[in-house]
Amino acid sequence: MKYPLSLTVNDENYDILVEPYHTLMEAIRDGIGLTGTKCACEDGRCGTCTVLIDGQLVKSCLMLGLQAKGKSLLTIEGMGSPDELHPLQAAFLEHGAVQCGYCTPGMLLTAKQLLDENPNPTEEDIRSAFVGNLCRCGVYTHATEAILNVAGEEE
């Protein structure tokens, strides 16, 4: 039996139906059709499914969709647009912090949350923030440079 779920995702309201056992990741990808939230480990280790809920990082594979009822979510699709990239997205491209791109949405949302809470992070702050993000291509150094660049521009 499916249950109604009302969400605000990227400042748009959605009313969908979900099975009670569907994760938030499944609700976002299958119910709403936003596929930037990736599915990989499904046990919270890799960070590819990271979204922001009310400004806080959440691994959407570890949360049931129904638990997000009434919450405000930000996915990678709401961070910028092809015509107007978010400064972090532009910096990731400029610094070569995007290779295969699978981890990129989670890393960008992690970086956004970090800068929202700490506009002047150190390299150590950034490394600590990325503990929950697995990148098999190893773009951590480039991502760190990109984040430091954006932080420097916003001062």
PyMOL commands that set and color helices and strands:
alter all, ss='L'
color gray80, all
select helices_A, chain A and resi 24-32+65-68+76-78+87-94+104-117+123-132+140-153
alter helices_A, ss='H'
color red, helices_A
select strands_A, chain A and resi 3-9+12-18+50-53+56-59+72-74
alter strands_A, ss='S'
color yellow, strands_A
deselect
rebuild
show_as cartoon
